[in-house]
Amino acid sequence: MNPGLVMYEEEFRKISGICDRLTRDASAKVVFLVDKNGQLIAAAGQSQDLDTTSLASLTAGNVAAMGGLAKLIGESEFPSQFHEGAHESIHMSIVGGKVVLVVIFDSKTSLGLVRLRVRKASDELARIFEQLARRQAAPGTPNPLAEITDDDIDNLFSA
C-alpha cells in the first residue's frame, strides 16, 4: 500500500467481508490481507491463535525475496505462491500490485478450490483498492492525518 493511503471504514468493511467470505467459500482456516510493507490490513477465520503480526511481516519478506528471485530469472514477480506443509498449506497472491492475500488451509479443502476462490476475491479486492486510490487522489480530498501533530502523538503515548 502507498504509505499515504488511508483506509476508510467503508472500504475496511468491504475488505473484511471479502476475507470472511473467502474463508467460508474456500473452506480455509485463515485468510489475511497484508500490505507489501508487512502491515496487517484484515484477517478472517481462526486467526486468534496465530501471531498475525509476525505472519504479516514474514509474508511481506517472503514476497520481497521471491520478487528478487523472479527478477534474477527475467520475471517481474511471481503473482502467486503455494507452500505445502504436512498438515497445513499457504497460498499467497499479490492483489493489484499492492497487497498480498494469504490463505492458510488444510486437507479439508483443495488447492484448486482455494485458487478458484482467490481469483474472484482478488478481483474484488483490486477494485476496492483502485477506488480507494481514486478517492484519495480526487482534488480537495482532505487527509485525515494531516491535522495530527507531533504533540498529539506524544500526548497519546504519555497518557
C-alpha positions as CSV (number, residue, x, y, z in Angstrom):
1,M,0.0,0.0,0.0
2,N,1.0,3.6,-0.5
3,P,2.3,4.9,2.8
4,G,0.0,7.9,2.4
5,L,-3.0,5.7,1.7
6,V,-5.7,5.9,4.4
7,M,-8.2,3.1,4.9
8,Y,-11.7,4.4,5.4
9,E,-14.4,2.4,7.4
10,E,-16.5,1.7,4.3
11,E,-13.6,0.1,2.4
12,F,-12.4,-1.8,5.5
13,R,-15.9,-3.3,5.9
14,K,-15.9,-4.4,2.3
15,I,-12.4,-5.9,2.6
16,S,-13.2,-7.7,5.8
17,G,-16.4,-9.1,4.2
18,I,-14.5,-10.4,1.2
19,C,-11.9,-12.1,3.6
20,D,-14.8,-13.7,5.6
21,R,-16.5,-15.0,2.5
22,L,-13.3,-16.3,1.1
23,T,-12.6,-18.2,4.4
24,R,-16.1,-19.9,4.1
25,D,-16.1,-20.5,0.3
26,A,-12.6,-21.9,0.2
27,S,-13.0,-23.9,3.4
28,A,-9.9,-22.2,4.7
29,K,-8.7,-22.0,8.2
30,V,-7.4,-18.4,8.0
31,V,-7.4,-15.6,5.4
32,F,-5.5,-12.4,5.8
33,L,-4.5,-9.4,3.8
34,V,-1.2,-7.7,4.2
35,D,0.4,-4.7,2.5
36,K,3.8,-5.2,0.9
37,N,5.4,-3.4,3.9
38,G,4.2,-6.2,6.3
39,Q,1.2,-4.4,7.8
40,L,-1.8,-6.5,8.5
41,I,-4.9,-5.0,6.9
42,A,-7.6,-7.6,7.6
43,A,-7.9,-11.2,9.0
44,A,-10.7,-13.7,9.0
45,G,-11.1,-17.3,10.2
46,Q,-9.2,-18.9,13.1
47,S,-6.6,-16.1,13.4
48,Q,-6.9,-15.7,17.2
49,D,-4.3,-18.4,17.9
50,L,-1.8,-17.0,15.4
51,D,0.8,-14.3,15.7
52,T,-0.7,-12.3,12.9
53,T,2.0,-9.5,13.3
54,S,4.8,-12.0,12.6
55,L,2.8,-13.7,9.8
56,A,2.2,-10.3,8.1
57,S,5.9,-9.3,8.4
58,L,7.2,-12.7,7.2
59,T,4.7,-12.7,4.3
60,A,6.0,-9.4,3.1
61,G,9.6,-10.6,3.4
62,N,8.8,-13.8,1.5
63,V,7.1,-11.8,-1.3
64,A,10.1,-9.5,-1.5
65,A,12.5,-12.4,-1.6
66,M,10.5,-14.2,-4.3
67,G,10.4,-10.9,-6.2
68,G,14.2,-10.8,-6.1
69,L,14.3,-14.4,-7.4
70,A,11.8,-13.6,-10.1
71,K,13.9,-10.7,-11.4
72,L,17.0,-12.9,-11.5
73,I,15.3,-15.2,-14.0
74,G,13.7,-12.4,-16.0
75,E,10.3,-12.3,-14.5
76,S,8.8,-9.1,-13.0
77,E,7.3,-11.1,-10.0
78,F,5.6,-14.3,-9.0
79,P,1.9,-13.2,-8.7
80,S,1.1,-16.3,-6.6
81,Q,2.9,-18.7,-4.4
82,F,2.0,-22.0,-2.8
83,H,3.7,-23.7,0.1
84,E,2.6,-27.2,1.1
85,G,3.1,-28.5,4.6
86,A,2.5,-31.8,6.2
87,H,-0.7,-30.5,7.9
88,E,-1.3,-27.0,6.5
89,S,-0.6,-25.2,3.4
90,I,-0.3,-21.5,2.4
91,H,-1.4,-19.8,-0.8
92,M,-0.3,-16.2,-1.3
93,S,-1.4,-14.0,-4.1
94,I,-0.4,-10.4,-5.0
95,V,-3.5,-8.3,-5.5
96,G,-3.3,-5.2,-7.7
97,G,0.4,-5.0,-7.2
98,K,-0.3,-3.5,-3.7
99,V,-1.3,-6.1,-1.2
100,V,-0.9,-9.9,-0.5
101,L,-3.8,-12.1,0.0
102,V,-2.9,-15.1,2.2
103,V,-5.0,-18.3,2.6
104,I,-4.0,-20.9,5.1
105,F,-5.8,-24.2,4.6
106,D,-5.6,-27.9,5.5
107,S,-6.6,-31.2,3.8
108,K,-10.4,-30.3,4.3
109,T,-10.1,-28.3,1.1
110,S,-8.1,-28.5,-2.1
111,L,-5.6,-26.2,-3.8
112,G,-7.9,-26.0,-6.8
113,L,-10.8,-24.7,-4.8
114,V,-8.6,-22.2,-3.0
115,R,-7.1,-20.9,-6.3
116,L,-10.6,-20.6,-7.8
117,R,-12.0,-18.6,-4.8
118,V,-8.8,-16.5,-4.5
119,R,-9.2,-15.4,-8.1
120,K,-12.7,-14.0,-7.5
121,A,-11.7,-12.4,-4.2
122,S,-8.6,-10.8,-5.7
123,D,-10.6,-9.2,-8.5
124,E,-13.0,-7.7,-5.9
125,L,-10.1,-6.5,-3.7
126,A,-8.3,-5.0,-6.6
127,R,-11.4,-2.9,-7.5
128,I,-11.7,-1.7,-3.9
129,F,-8.0,-0.6,-3.7
130,E,-8.4,1.2,-7.1
131,Q,-11.5,3.0,-5.8
132,L,-9.7,3.9,-2.6
133,A,-6.7,5.3,-4.5
134,R,-9.0,7.4,-6.8
135,R,-11.0,8.6,-3.8
136,Q,-7.8,9.9,-2.2
137,A,-6.4,11.4,-5.4
138,A,-9.5,13.4,-6.0
139,P,-8.9,17.1,-5.8
140,G,-9.9,18.6,-2.5
141,T,-9.9,15.3,-0.6
142,P,-8.8,16.1,2.9
143,N,-6.1,13.9,4.5
144,P,-7.5,12.9,7.9
145,L,-3.9,12.5,9.2
146,A,-2.7,16.0,8.2
147,E,-4.0,17.7,11.3
148,I,-2.2,15.3,13.7
149,T,0.8,17.0,15.2
150,D,3.9,15.5,17.0
151,D,2.5,16.9,20.2
152,D,-0.8,14.9,19.7
153,I,1.2,11.7,19.2
154,D,3.4,12.4,22.3
155,N,0.2,13.1,24.3
156,L,-1.4,9.9,23.1
157,F,1.6,7.7,24.3
158,S,2.3,9.6,27.5
159,A,-1.2,9.1,28.9
